[in-house]
Structures are given as C-alpha cells and as structure tokens.
Amino acid sequence: MTTDGRSAHILDVLITEFGDSIKRDPAAFRRKFRKMAASPFAFYRGSASLFYADMTGAFADDAFLDGQTGRVWIHGDLHAENFGTYMNASGVLVFNVNDFDEAYVGPYVWDLKRFAASVALIGYAKALSDGVITELVSGFAHAYLAELTAISEGGDDAIGSLTLETTTGVLHRVLQVARLNTRVALLDIETTIDNFDRRFAAMDGRFPVDEETRHTVEAAFQDYLTTLPAVSEIEHKIKDFALRTGVGIGSAGLPSYNMLLEGHTQALENDVILYMKQAQVPAVARHITDEKVHGYFKHQGHRTAESQRALQAYADPWLGYTTLNGVGQLVAEVSPYSADLDWGDVNEPDELASVIGDLGRAVARMHSVADDESSHDLVDFSTEDAIVAVIDGDADGFTGMLVGFAHAYGAQARTDHQLFVDLFRNGRLPGL
C-alpha cells in the first residue's frame, strides 16, 4: 500500500471508530489525539481499531488457529501497559492483566500479537537491537506456551498467579508498593470530612451533580446491586455522588459517576468509592461475525463485566453492571490497591526478559480461565486444551510467528504514527 493509501486507510478507520464521539465532544478528542501523537506506543495504545482492521486485512493470518481457538475469550487490548495489581476477592494481591473495556470473544492469537507488537515498540523506544527484541518476544511466547501446557496437563510446572509469593524482581516490587497502599490514604485524597462524615473533595475533572441526576444515578445503582453477590445492608448507603469527565486515552468524552458508599462498618476508614462509567463497543467486535457472541450480551456494560469475570479467576467483588438513561454501564470499585508497572524503570534486557516472561504466564492463565470450567457458557470447551492442540508441539513455529509479527507490525505502527501526526497537525481529521 502506498503512503497516501495507508494515510487514507488510517483516516477511514479512525473516523469510523470515533466519528460520532468526536462530534459529541471534539475537545476531548483533541486531547486524546494529542496524547496519541506523543509517541508510536501512545498511538498504538489508542488505535486498537486500526490494529483489528489490519488483523482482518493486510496482516490477516490463520496460522495456529482453528474453529475453537478462533472463539476464545480475549482481553482485546493486550499491550504491555495494560497490566497492574489488584486485590482479588480472596484478599490476595495479584499482578495481572487489567482494563477489560475491550474484552470480547475472538482468536486467541490476536491478544498475543497485540502484546508482541507492543514489546517491539517498547524495545525500539529503549534503543534495543532487533536481536534483543526477538529474544524478548521469544521469551514471552515460550513462557505463555509452557504455562498453558502445564495447565492443560494438570502438572506441577504451572507457576500460577503472580503474587507476593510467586514473583521476584520488578513485579515483586510493584506488588510490595501496592501492599503499602491503604484505603484511608485513598479516601484522604478523594474525600473530605464535612459535619463528621465523608464527602467528595473538590478537584479538577470532578463536579457535583444536581438532584435529578442523583435520583437517576441512584436508580441505576439499585439495578446494579442485583448483579452482585449479596452484601450487607450498610454497604448500600450512598453518602455522596460526583460527575467525572472521561479519563485516559480510551475514555475520551465519556462521562462517569463516582459514588461514595458507607463501608462494612460505620467507621469512616471503611468507606468505599465506586465508579459507574459508560461502556463502549469494543474495537474487535467490528471484526467478529459470530452471531452467538453478538447476541450473548444485554449491553456493553454487561459485556465488560462478564468479560472481566470470565478472564479473572477472582474478580473485584464490587464488579457489576447497570443501565443509565438506556445506556450500558460498568460499575466497579476505585481500588486503593492498584499499582501499575512503570516501564520507564525496566530498561536492561535481563530485567525486561524476566518481566515479559512473567507476563506470558499471566496471559496463559487468563486465557485458560474462561472456558467450560467457568460459570460462563459462551466458551464451552477447554481453552488451554484447544490452544495446545492447535499448536501441536510446534513451539518453534509458534514463536517464529509471533516474533515475525512483532517486528513487522512494530515497524508498521511507527510508520502509522508519523502518518497520523501529519493527518492531525494538518487538519485532516474531520471535526477537530
């Protein structure tokens, strides 16, 4: 494809994906696109729609896929920065995949390719050689396949969840930092004490809501409670509401609401902050033709919550869904225990290899969770068995496929970033 042809393709994909949202809030998308213009990796993060157009277009490939492995529950936006810590429902700190806004059912290799290309972009930004990048992606592929095979065989070689007990080095430090966090510290940042009770504090990007909005949000909250396991009555009391504007590259222009709830006791340090945000159609959904998948979900909030429950063995106990003014919403806790891996602190090849190997194991566990042994019936077969079977012992071919894609698509993303910057700065993105 010529440079002009690729520019036209990028423009078409972005307008198809974001055109209506740009019309609704052009200022938010100017901010989003400026963030994407900052670097090839930032562009890659914000352009999942382009990635999936390529997965069914210029980069389409059915290697290591069959009927079953083409419909596995996938994360949908599996790049290197979508990992972090959370406290699971059993009270254990885990380092794993996060941000399930783009999750869907599709080919498992799309997750792996999206991650592999992100490794190539990070490696290039750190001035690592192609040989080192090859080793990093190979390490990811080997760790993924070894963990998945061990899970399939039920043997002792599976490392399991990434926790304080099973990690070392960088990831162990991230978990230790998360362990230092406290609910009280989060509440001190987000709230203030007014007349002996907590209320949301004033801050940029957060606004009070009027009475009519409060009633609407509270009605949606009551519906949300029906999607949760039973919780005590005191935890149903909403103490305050606030409006938040969209935060981050993926949420441009989308409003969300915060709710401050009474905790499991009347002590102020137990209060809980929830968010209710509008869920969107995932980019990958445009490229999946399976009607069983499309018809499975009530709305996008339901899809996001069910996907996260499917892909996490012990999801946030506050995770649920509702509708607000007829639009699907995701509801979950603003967790005090979240901490992200800062890739700026991981620079040497040996350290990168260790982290990326751990992430390969985490992805294998994620893919293995949502199958016939889970509470979900959308994927009704053993995903680990199906993936191991389709690879059929060809670990070298499987690894070579991911390495080749990482280099090719990493180079494509760097080129696309420059084309996008030229489109944006020359006023060729309509509505901005």
WOCOR-V33773 format. One record per backbone hydrogen bond with DSSP energy under -0.5 kcal/mol. CO is the residue of the C=O (numbers start at 0). NH is the residue of the N-H. E is the energy in kcal/mol with one decimal. If there is no record, write none. Layout:
BEGIN
co->(CO & CO)
nh->(NH & NH)
e->(E & E)
END
This chain:
BEGIN
co->(1 & 2 & 3 & 4 & 5 & 6 & 7 & 8 & 9 & 10 & 11 & 12 & 13 & 14 & 17 & 18 & 19 & 20 & 24 & 25 & 26 & 27 & 28 & 29 & 30 & 31 & 32 & 33 & 34 & 35 & 38 & 39 & 40 & 41 & 42 & 43 & 46 & 46 & 47 & 48 & 49 & 50 & 51 & 53 & 53 & 56 & 61 & 65 & 67 & 68 & 71 & 73 & 76 & 78 & 81 & 82 & 83 & 85 & 85 & 87 & 91 & 93 & 93 & 94 & 95 & 99 & 103 & 103 & 105 & 106 & 106 & 107 & 107 & 108 & 109 & 110 & 111 & 112 & 113 & 114 & 115 & 116 & 117 & 118 & 119 & 120 & 121 & 122 & 123 & 128 & 129 & 130 & 131 & 132 & 133 & 134 & 135 & 136 & 137 & 138 & 139 & 140 & 141 & 142 & 143 & 144 & 145 & 146 & 147 & 148 & 149 & 149 & 160 & 161 & 162 & 162 & 167 & 167 & 168 & 169 & 170 & 171 & 172 & 173 & 174 & 175 & 176 & 176 & 177 & 181 & 182 & 183 & 184 & 185 & 186 & 189 & 191 & 191 & 193 & 196 & 198 & 202 & 204 & 205 & 206 & 209 & 210 & 211 & 212 & 213 & 214 & 215 & 216 & 217 & 218 & 219 & 220 & 221 & 222 & 223 & 224 & 231 & 232 & 233 & 235 & 236 & 236 & 239 & 241 & 242 & 243 & 247 & 248 & 250 & 252 & 254 & 255 & 256 & 257 & 258 & 258 & 259 & 259 & 260 & 266 & 267 & 271 & 271 & 272 & 273 & 274 & 275 & 276 & 281 & 281 & 282 & 283 & 284 & 288 & 289 & 290 & 292 & 292 & 298 & 299 & 300 & 301 & 302 & 303 & 304 & 305 & 306 & 307 & 311 & 313 & 315 & 319 & 321 & 323 & 326 & 327 & 328 & 329 & 330 & 331 & 332 & 334 & 338 & 340 & 341 & 342 & 344 & 347 & 348 & 349 & 350 & 351 & 352 & 353 & 354 & 355 & 356 & 357 & 358 & 359 & 360 & 361 & 362 & 363 & 364 & 365 & 365 & 368 & 369 & 370 & 377 & 380 & 380 & 381 & 382 & 383 & 384 & 385 & 386 & 387 & 387 & 390 & 392 & 393 & 394 & 395 & 396 & 397 & 398 & 399 & 400 & 401 & 402 & 403 & 404 & 405 & 406 & 407 & 408 & 409 & 410 & 411 & 412 & 413 & 414 & 415 & 416 & 417 & 418 & 419 & 420 & 421 & 422 & 423 & 427 & 428)
nh->(5 & 6 & 7 & 8 & 9 & 10 & 11 & 12 & 13 & 14 & 15 & 16 & 17 & 18 & 21 & 22 & 23 & 24 & 28 & 29 & 30 & 31 & 32 & 33 & 34 & 35 & 36 & 37 & 37 & 38 & 42 & 43 & 44 & 45 & 46 & 46 & 49 & 50 & 51 & 52 & 53 & 54 & 55 & 56 & 58 & 59 & 64 & 69 & 70 & 107 & 105 & 103 & 78 & 81 & 97 & 340 & 95 & 87 & 93 & 90 & 87 & 85 & 95 & 161 & 83 & 102 & 73 & 105 & 71 & 109 & 110 & 110 & 111 & 112 & 113 & 114 & 115 & 116 & 117 & 118 & 119 & 120 & 121 & 122 & 123 & 124 & 125 & 127 & 126 & 132 & 133 & 134 & 135 & 136 & 137 & 138 & 139 & 140 & 141 & 142 & 143 & 144 & 145 & 146 & 147 & 148 & 149 & 150 & 151 & 152 & 153 & 154 & 162 & 94 & 165 & 166 & 170 & 171 & 172 & 173 & 174 & 175 & 176 & 177 & 178 & 179 & 179 & 180 & 180 & 185 & 186 & 187 & 188 & 189 & 190 & 200 & 193 & 198 & 196 & 193 & 191 & 205 & 244 & 202 & 242 & 213 & 214 & 215 & 216 & 217 & 218 & 219 & 220 & 221 & 222 & 223 & 224 & 225 & 225 & 226 & 227 & 234 & 235 & 236 & 237 & 238 & 261 & 259 & 257 & 206 & 255 & 250 & 251 & 253 & 254 & 277 & 243 & 275 & 241 & 260 & 273 & 238 & 239 & 271 & 269 & 270 & 260 & 273 & 333 & 258 & 331 & 256 & 329 & 284 & 285 & 285 & 286 & 287 & 290 & 293 & 294 & 295 & 296 & 302 & 303 & 304 & 305 & 306 & 307 & 308 & 309 & 310 & 311 & 314 & 88 & 318 & 330 & 328 & 326 & 323 & 278 & 321 & 276 & 319 & 274 & 334 & 337 & 84 & 342 & 344 & 345 & 346 & 351 & 352 & 353 & 354 & 355 & 356 & 357 & 358 & 359 & 360 & 361 & 362 & 363 & 364 & 365 & 366 & 367 & 368 & 368 & 369 & 370 & 72 & 373 & 379 & 371 & 382 & 385 & 386 & 387 & 388 & 389 & 390 & 391 & 392 & 393 & 394 & 397 & 398 & 399 & 400 & 401 & 402 & 403 & 404 & 405 & 406 & 407 & 408 & 409 & 410 & 411 & 412 & 413 & 414 & 415 & 416 & 417 & 418 & 419 & 420 & 421 & 422 & 423 & 424 & 425 & 427 & 426 & 429 & 431)
e->(-2.7 & -2.5 & -2.3 & -2.0 & -2.8 & -2.5 & -2.4 & -2.6 & -2.5 & -2.3 & -2.2 & -2.3 & -3.1 & -2.2 & -2.8 & -1.8 & -1.5 & -2.1 & -1.4 & -2.0 & -1.9 & -2.2 & -2.9 & -1.8 & -2.0 & -2.2 & -1.7 & -0.6 & -1.1 & -0.7 & -2.3 & -2.5 & -2.7 & -1.7 & -0.6 & -1.0 & -0.8 & -1.7 & -2.4 & -1.7 & -1.9 & -1.8 & -1.1 & -1.0 & -2.4 & -1.6 & -1.2 & -1.2 & -2.2 & -1.9 & -3.0 & -1.8 & -2.0 & -1.9 & -2.2 & -0.8 & -2.8 & -0.7 & -2.7 & -2.4 & -2.7 & -1.9 & -0.6 & -0.6 & -2.7 & -1.5 & -3.3 & -0.5 & -2.7 & -1.4 & -0.6 & -0.7 & -1.4 & -2.9 & -2.2 & -2.2 & -2.7 & -2.5 & -1.4 & -1.9 & -1.9 & -2.0 & -2.4 & -2.9 & -2.3 & -2.2 & -1.4 & -2.8 & -1.9 & -2.3 & -2.5 & -1.9 & -2.4 & -2.6 & -2.5 & -2.4 & -2.0 & -2.5 & -2.8 & -2.4 & -2.7 & -2.5 & -2.6 & -2.3 & -2.5 & -2.5 & -2.1 & -2.3 & -2.5 & -2.5 & -1.0 & -1.5 & -1.0 & -2.9 & -0.6 & -1.4 & -0.6 & -1.0 & -1.9 & -2.1 & -2.2 & -2.2 & -2.5 & -2.3 & -2.0 & -1.1 & -0.7 & -0.7 & -0.9 & -1.8 & -2.7 & -2.3 & -1.3 & -2.5 & -2.3 & -2.4 & -0.6 & -2.4 & -0.8 & -3.7 & -3.0 & -1.8 & -1.5 & -0.5 & -3.5 & -2.4 & -2.3 & -1.9 & -3.0 & -2.8 & -2.0 & -1.9 & -2.3 & -2.1 & -1.6 & -2.2 & -1.9 & -0.7 & -0.9 & -2.2 & -1.5 & -1.2 & -1.9 & -1.1 & -0.5 & -0.6 & -2.3 & -2.5 & -2.8 & -2.7 & -2.9 & -0.9 & -0.7 & -2.1 & -0.5 & -1.1 & -3.8 & -2.7 & -1.7 & -0.6 & -2.7 & -3.7 & -1.1 & -2.1 & -1.7 & -1.2 & -3.5 & -0.5 & -3.2 & -2.3 & -1.7 & -2.6 & -2.7 & -1.1 & -0.5 & -1.0 & -2.0 & -1.3 & -0.6 & -2.0 & -2.3 & -1.3 & -0.5 & -2.3 & -2.5 & -2.3 & -2.8 & -2.5 & -2.2 & -2.4 & -2.1 & -2.3 & -1.7 & -0.5 & -0.7 & -2.0 & -2.5 & -3.2 & -1.6 & -2.5 & -2.0 & -1.7 & -2.5 & -2.6 & -2.8 & -1.1 & -0.7 & -2.1 & -0.9 & -2.0 & -1.2 & -0.6 & -2.8 & -2.8 & -1.9 & -2.1 & -2.9 & -2.1 & -1.9 & -2.2 & -1.9 & -1.7 & -2.1 & -2.4 & -1.9 & -2.1 & -2.1 & -2.6 & -1.6 & -1.2 & -0.7 & -0.9 & -1.6 & -0.5 & -2.0 & -0.7 & -1.1 & -0.8 & -2.3 & -2.7 & -2.4 & -2.2 & -2.1 & -1.9 & -1.8 & -0.5 & -2.1 & -1.7 & -2.5 & -2.7 & -2.8 & -2.2 & -1.7 & -2.6 & -2.7 & -2.0 & -2.6 & -2.1 & -2.2 & -3.5 & -2.0 & -2.0 & -1.9 & -2.8 & -1.9 & -2.1 & -3.0 & -2.2 & -1.4 & -2.1 & -2.9 & -2.6 & -2.2 & -2.3 & -2.8 & -2.9 & -1.4 & -2.8 & -1.6 & -0.8 & -1.5)
END
